[in-house]
Amino acid sequence: MSALEDRIRDLIYLEAELLDDLDLQQWLDIFTKDGIYWVPIDERAERHESASLIYDDAVSRQERVHHLLQLPFPAQNPRSRTVHFVSNLRVSHIAPGTYKVRSSQLIAESRPGDYTQIGLGKVATYVAKVEHHIEEVEGTLKVKLKKILLINRDMPLGNLTFML
């Protein structure tokens, strides 16, 4: 394994840690200025040809983070707690300075609550194949694309207002 592959893997693990720690301001910083956070329904469709569960450009990501951290909205009151398990990382070269990382992820999510809030206090699991496109920007690795293919993306899903 090369030093570059180690740096790329470290970035993927850092992202999982930032999401679990709700360090979402720093999470925003690991994306390129034009980076995309995407949870498609149809994995074969192009981004603009099909509906998505989530499709966030830079402005939408910032808005999502602001809502999660600053606004007490019911879907995240109390806030979700997550643990991201990342495995089977595979790094491939796309173009000069650009890399594709495929991984398998298990995201465990729970929101603490009491008996008056149905479903709270239970752990939900989300299983996904995740693809990151990583670019080197001025010597720093950044996420250009995070594409999350939930295995049950075309079935009814619960609350996805937390960060996958």
Secondary structure, DSSP 8 states (H G I E B T S, - for coil): --HHHHHHHHHHHHHHHHHHTT-HHHHHHTEEEEEEEEEESSTTS-TTTS-EEEEE-HHHHHHHHHHHHH---GGGSS--EEEEEEEEEEEEEEETTEEEEEEEEEEEEE----TTSTTTT-EEEEEEEEEEEEEEETTEEEEEEEEEEETTTTS------S--
